[in-house]
Structure formats: C-alpha cells, structure tokens
Amino acid sequence: MKLSAEREDLLHPLQQVIGAVERKQTQPILGNVLIEANQDGLVFTATDSEIELRAMVSVHADVNGAVTVPARKLLDICRSLSDNSRVDLELSGSKLKLKSGRSRFTLATLPADEFPKVGEITEGQELQLKENDLNEAIHNTAFSMAQQDVRFYLNGMLLEIGMNKLCCVATDGHRLAYSETSTDLSPDEPVRAIIPRKSVNELARLLGKEEHPVTVFISKNHLQVTLPGVRVTTKLIEGRFPDYNRVIPIDGDKKLQVDRELLRQSLGRAAILSNEKYRGVRLALSPKVLTISSNNPEQEEAIDDMEVDYSGGDVEIGFNVSYVLDALNIVETEEVCLFLKDGNSSMLLTPSGETGNKYVIMPMRL
C-alpha cells in the first residue's frame, strides 16, 4: 500500500471511527484500525466486536492494499501535524511509514486478514429516515439509559419504527424518557430493537441536524445505519424491554404549567443542600405556590418558593433532583407541564405544547 493524502483526509475518518476502539482490549488487534486502499478510495474500520464503525474518504492510492495500525497512535500523529499538510503513507514489510514535511513516523502493523469484521448483513428490513429525526429522537431519550444494570436490556435504548412514526425509549428503572416523531415510513413489519448504550452514544456523536436521508438496515441481531461517508453496525441486545405504556402515567389530575428555566434554577438551588448520595428534593404544590425544599444529614436545609399559576389540590412529593434536572436540560420549550396525582405516584413531565416527548420520574421517600 502506498498513497499520499491531505492531513484532513486521514484525520476526519479516524475521528469518526475512533469511538469503537476501547483503551483496554482483550485482543491486541482490536486496538488497531483497519486501513484499506482500493479503487473506491480509502476505508477506515474500527471495532470492539460489538460495534463496527466504517468511514470512507475519496483518496487515490498509488498502490492498493490493506493493513491495521494502532488507532490512537495514528490519530495522535495526524492531530499533531500542521493544518493543510500532506501525508505520505507506505507499507514496508510489517511497518507503516508516514512522512509529512520534516516529520517521519514508523508504526507497527498487524495483518489485515486477522481483523474481525461484521461482514455484510443480508437478511432484514431496510428503511430510509431523515438524519435529524433520528438524531432528535436519540438526543431526547439517551440520557435515561441505565449504566451496567444487571437487567442488561436496560443498558440501551429501544428503537421502534411503525407506520408513520419513529419512537425511542430509554429507562433505568427510576425514570423513563420517550420520544415520538412523525415520519412517512411504512415498514413491512414493525421494528422493535434494543440498541446497546455505546452504540447509541456513537450514533448521537455522528448524526447531524440536516434532513439528509440515512439508511437503516435491521436484522434479527444487528442494526446498521449508513450516513454520508460513515457506516455504523452494531449488535442488538436480546431481551424483553419493559412495557413503557404501562409506566407512562395517564391519571395525573394535578397539572402545573411552569417556566422551564425558573424551575431549573429553583431545583438547582435546592440541590445544593440535598443529601449527596440520594439527591432528594421535596416538591409541595398548593394554590399559587410551588415550594421546593431539601435537607441533608448535617441538618442543613434549603427552601425555595415559586409563584405559579395553579389552583388545584395540595400535593407533596419527593424526587431525585438529578433526574428532574436531566429532563429539564433536554427540553427546549420555554415552559413545561408537570402532571401529578399524589405523593406515591410517578410524575409526568412534558414540553408545553408538545405531545411527542414525555419524561417519567419515579417518586422517592424523603
């Protein structure tokens, strides 16, 4: 393999695929990136055996070939080079030699044929989505995914694609985020897949806010998303995702519409003196007033009163303040609606004037 390319033509695809490379690997080759030079251009592939990221750039090679090199070392080298510089790469024996200006580097390689690849997924269903629709649905829900939960199906996000709609749902057992977007899709069969946490985060990083079409291919065990210049392939989590329709409360008869930013600031102030471990705050709602309070084992206390437009019955309830703040930080409307029933029932938080996004927060005893 021998080629010459602009620094940016190497740096950009490397940045796109580097997320698949774990810093600690069970196999040395998983710390490498596969570089393939062929008639179509230059292809970079990285994997951790669960997710595969593949990026392509139009670079003509003098001599085609394939090799794997340490991914993070190559990325650091490309980052260190000056802008608009040109890089010469040449495979010589078991070493890859890089030259740029007065700088020269020699990297160890491993054979390309030993690199584990997912391969082509042939059986499944192919759909076209708008990039911004998928990006928004993931952005609105991903923060509620569990981390290293023994209920492995919670360590990811549920993707549902049905007639004219795209849904994403995530829950860690204490809160739930639901996002629904209208589409013009008409799949042969409804899609229901649980995407692993790492793959969700990589999709969130790579997806943009344009209306470009992206291709989604779903098989029994894999999901493949093809974006302009990059392809994400991931294994799916096997398991039964909780019935989220039973979790989203529909009987909250006490509705409060409140300024999102004022509520966020008030919760932030109360959180300062909350228990550092449990992060509990108490919301007491009565006509015209919402009182947010907290205390901690040091007998310290914070009380914050908000004047609100509310005329219903009194209700008092406790929450983990971090869960409420996470939802408020995602919502973009000026006002939010809170639906409450009593001190033992979940709270439903929705953006004012929207029906597609819903956030459920379980109560806690204080």
C-alpha positions in Angstrom: 0.0 0.0 0.0 1.3 3.4 -1.0 -0.6 6.7 -1.1 -0.4 10.5 -0.5 -3.2 12.4 1.2 -4.1 15.6 2.8 -3.9 15.6 6.6 -7.7 16.2 6.9 -8.5 13.3 4.6 -6.9 11.0 7.2 -7.9 12.9 10.4 -11.6 13.2 9.8 -12.4 9.5 9.1 -10.1 8.5 12.0 -12.1 10.7 14.3 -15.3 9.2 13.1 -14.3 5.6 13.8 -12.1 6.0 17.0 -15.1 5.7 19.3 -15.3 1.9 18.6 -11.7 1.4 19.9 -11.6 0.5 23.6 -8.5 1.6 25.5 -8.2 -1.9 27.0 -8.7 -4.7 24.6 -8.9 -8.5 25.0 -7.1 -8.8 21.7 -4.3 -6.5 20.5 -5.8 -6.2 17.0 -8.9 -4.6 18.5 -6.7 -1.6 19.4 -5.9 -1.2 15.7 -7.7 0.5 12.8 -8.1 -1.3 9.5 -7.0 0.8 6.6 -8.0 -0.4 3.1 -6.9 1.3 -0.1 -9.0 0.3 -3.1 -10.5 1.6 -6.3 -13.3 3.3 -4.4 -10.9 5.2 -2.1 -9.6 4.9 1.5 -11.7 2.9 4.0 -11.1 3.1 7.8 -12.7 0.4 10.0 -12.6 0.1 13.8 -14.5 -2.4 16.1 -14.7 -3.7 19.6 -16.6 -6.9 18.4 -19.9 -5.3 19.4 -19.9 -2.2 17.3 -18.2 -1.5 14.0 -17.5 1.9 12.6 -16.5 2.3 9.0 -15.6 5.6 7.3 -14.7 6.2 3.7 -12.8 9.1 2.0 -12.1 9.6 -1.7 -8.3 9.3 -1.8 -6.5 7.7 -4.8 -3.7 5.3 -3.8 -0.7 4.6 -5.9 -0.6 1.0 -4.7 -3.7 -0.6 -3.2 -3.6 -2.7 -0.1 -4.8 -3.2 3.5 -3.2 -3.1 6.9 -4.0 -2.5 10.5 -2.1 0.0 12.7 -2.6 1.3 16.3 -5.6 3.5 16.1 -5.0 6.1 18.8 -1.3 6.5 17.8 -2.2 7.2 14.2 -4.9 9.6 15.3 -2.5 11.4 17.6 0.1 11.7 14.8 -2.5 13.2 12.4 -3.6 15.6 15.1 -0.1 16.7 15.8 0.6 17.6 12.1 0.1 21.2 10.9 -3.1 22.2 9.1 -3.1 21.7 5.3 -0.1 19.4 5.5 0.3 16.5 3.2 1.0 12.9 4.5 2.7 10.1 2.6 2.0 6.6 3.7 3.8 3.5 2.6 3.6 -0.1 3.8 7.1 -1.6 4.0 7.2 -5.1 5.3 5.5 -5.2 8.7 5.8 -1.4 9.2 3.8 1.5 8.0 5.9 4.6 7.3 4.4 8.1 7.5 6.1 11.2 6.2 4.9 14.8 6.4 7.2 17.7 5.9 10.3 17.1 8.1 8.4 14.6 10.3 8.7 10.8 9.9 7.0 8.0 11.8 7.2 4.3 11.7 4.2 2.3 13.1 4.0 -1.5 13.8 1.2 -3.3 12.0 -0.8 -6.5 12.3 -2.2 -8.4 9.3 -5.4 -7.1 7.8 -6.8 -10.6 7.3 -6.8 -11.1 11.1 -9.1 -8.1 11.7 -12.6 -9.1 12.9 -15.3 -7.7 10.6 -19.0 -7.9 10.9 -19.4 -8.6 7.2 -22.5 -7.8 5.1 -25.9 -8.2 6.7 -28.2 -9.6 4.1 -31.4 -10.6 5.8 -33.5 -7.9 7.3 -35.5 -4.8 6.6 -34.2 -1.6 5.0 -35.7 1.8 5.8 -34.9 5.5 5.0 -35.0 8.0 7.8 -34.2 11.7 7.9 -31.0 12.2 9.8 -32.4 15.0 12.0 -35.4 12.9 13.0 -33.2 10.0 14.3 -30.7 12.4 15.9 -33.5 14.3 17.8 -35.2 11.1 19.0 -31.9 9.7 20.3 -30.9 13.1 21.9 -34.3 13.3 23.7 -34.0 9.9 25.4 -30.4 8.6 25.6 -29.7 10.3 29.0 -32.2 7.9 30.7 -30.3 4.7 29.7 -29.1 2.6 32.6 -25.3 2.0 33.2 -24.1 -1.5 33.9 -27.5 -2.6 35.2 -27.9 -6.4 35.8 -31.1 -6.1 33.7 -29.0 -5.9 30.6 -31.9 -4.9 28.4 -32.0 -1.5 30.3 -28.4 -0.8 29.3 -29.5 0.5 25.9 -32.3 2.3 24.1 -35.5 0.8 22.5 -36.0 1.8 18.9 -39.4 1.3 17.4 -40.4 2.1 13.8 -44.0 1.7 12.9 -46.5 3.1 10.4 -45.7 6.8 10.1 -43.8 7.0 13.4 -40.3 6.6 14.9 -40.1 6.1 18.7 -37.1 5.9 21.0 -37.5 4.9 24.7 -34.9 4.6 27.5 -35.2 3.8 31.2 -33.0 2.9 34.1 -35.9 1.8 36.3 -36.1 5.1 38.2 -37.0 7.3 35.2 -38.1 7.0 31.6 -37.7 9.1 28.5 -40.0 8.7 25.5 -39.7 10.5 22.1 -42.0 10.0 19.2 -41.5 11.6 15.7 -43.9 11.5 12.8 -42.4 10.1 9.6 -43.6 8.9 6.2 -42.4 5.3 6.9 -44.4 2.2 6.1 -42.2 -0.8 7.2 -43.1 -4.3 6.0 -43.2 -5.3 9.7 -43.0 -3.0 12.8 -39.4 -2.7 14.0 -38.5 -3.2 17.7 -34.8 -3.3 18.6 -32.7 -2.6 21.7 -29.5 -0.7 20.8 -26.6 -1.0 23.2 -25.6 2.1 25.2 -22.2 2.5 23.5 -23.8 2.3 20.0 -26.4 4.8 21.0 -23.7 7.3 22.1 -21.7 6.8 18.9 -24.8 7.4 16.8 -25.5 10.6 18.8 -22.0 11.7 18.1 -22.1 11.0 14.4 -25.6 12.1 13.5 -26.2 15.7 12.4 -29.2 18.0 12.3 -29.6 18.1 8.5 -32.5 16.5 6.7 -30.2 14.1 4.8 -31.7 10.6 4.3 -29.9 7.9 6.2 -30.4 4.2 5.6 -31.3 2.0 8.5 -31.0 -1.8 8.0 -32.3 -4.0 10.8 -31.9 -7.8 11.0 -32.7 -10.1 13.9 -29.4 -9.5 15.6 -27.9 -6.3 14.0 -28.6 -2.7 13.3 -26.8 -0.9 10.5 -27.1 2.9 10.0 -25.4 4.4 6.9 -24.7 8.1 6.9 -22.8 10.2 4.3 -19.3 8.8 4.5 -19.7 6.6 7.6 -21.5 3.4 8.5 -22.4 2.2 12.0 -23.0 -1.5 12.5 -24.0 -2.8 16.0 -25.2 -6.0 17.6 -28.6 -5.7 19.3 -29.4 -6.5 22.9 -31.5 -9.6 23.3 -34.3 -9.4 25.9 -37.7 -8.0 26.5 -37.9 -4.3 27.0 -40.4 -3.1 29.7 -43.9 -2.2 28.5 -43.4 1.6 28.6 -47.0 2.3 28.0 -47.8 0.9 31.5 -45.1 3.2 33.0 -46.3 6.5 31.5 -49.0 7.8 33.9 -52.3 8.9 32.4 -54.1 9.7 35.6 -52.2 12.8 36.8 -55.1 15.1 37.7 -53.0 17.9 39.0 -51.4 19.9 36.2 -48.8 22.6 36.6 -47.5 24.7 33.7 -44.3 26.5 34.7 -41.4 28.4 33.2 -38.7 25.8 32.5 -35.7 27.9 33.3 -37.2 29.3 36.6 -38.0 25.7 37.7 -34.5 24.5 36.7 -32.8 27.3 38.7 -35.0 26.7 41.7 -34.2 23.0 41.7 -30.5 23.8 41.3 -30.6 26.0 44.4 -32.3 23.3 46.5 -30.0 20.6 45.2 -27.0 22.4 46.9 -28.1 21.2 50.3 -29.6 17.9 49.3 -28.2 14.6 50.5 -25.1 14.0 48.4 -25.9 10.3 48.0 -29.7 10.3 47.3 -30.0 13.8 45.9 -33.6 14.1 47.2 -35.8 17.2 47.0 -39.4 17.8 48.1 -42.0 19.5 45.9 -45.0 20.9 47.7 -47.7 22.2 45.4 -50.5 24.3 46.6 -52.7 27.1 45.1 -50.4 29.8 43.7 -47.2 28.4 45.3 -44.7 25.7 44.5 -42.3 25.1 47.4 -39.0 23.2 46.6 -37.0 22.1 49.7 -34.2 19.8 50.6 -32.1 18.8 53.7 -29.1 16.7 54.5 -27.7 14.7 57.4 -25.9 17.8 58.7 -29.4 19.3 59.4 -28.9 21.9 56.7 -32.0 23.0 54.8 -32.9 24.8 51.6 -36.4 26.2 50.8 -37.3 27.9 47.5 -40.8 29.3 46.8 -42.0 29.8 43.3 -45.2 31.8 42.4 -47.2 29.6 40.0 -50.5 29.7 38.2 -52.1 26.7 39.9 -55.5 26.3 41.6 -55.8 22.6 42.2 -55.4 20.5 45.3 -52.4 20.2 47.5 -49.8 17.6 46.8 -46.3 16.8 48.2 -43.8 14.5 46.6 -40.1 13.7 46.7 -37.7 13.2 43.7 -34.1 12.6 42.9 -33.3 16.2 41.7 -30.8 15.0 39.2 -33.5 13.1 37.3 -35.7 16.2 37.0 -32.8 18.4 36.0 -31.7 16.0 33.3 -35.2 16.1 31.7 -35.4 19.9 32.0 -31.9 20.3 30.4 -33.1 18.3 27.4 -36.4 20.1 26.9 -36.2 23.2 24.7 -39.6 24.8 25.2 -39.9 27.9 27.4 -42.5 26.2 29.6 -43.0 22.6 30.8 -46.1 20.8 32.1 -46.0 18.7 35.3 -48.7 16.1 35.9 -49.0 14.8 39.4 -51.5 12.5 41.2 -50.3 12.0 44.7 -47.1 11.6 46.8 -46.7 7.9 45.8 -47.2 8.1 42.0 -44.8 9.0 39.2 -44.6 12.5 37.8 -45.0 13.1 34.1 -43.1 16.0 32.6 -43.7 17.2 29.1 -42.7 20.2 27.0 -45.5 22.7 26.8 -47.4 22.4 23.6 -45.7 19.1 22.5 -47.0 15.6 22.7 -44.1 13.7 21.2 -41.7 13.8 24.2 -42.6 12.5 27.7 -40.4 12.1 30.8 -41.5 10.0 33.7 -39.8 10.3 37.1 -40.5 7.9 39.9 -41.1 9.4 43.4 -38.7 8.7 46.3 -39.4 8.7 50.1 -37.8 11.6 52.0 
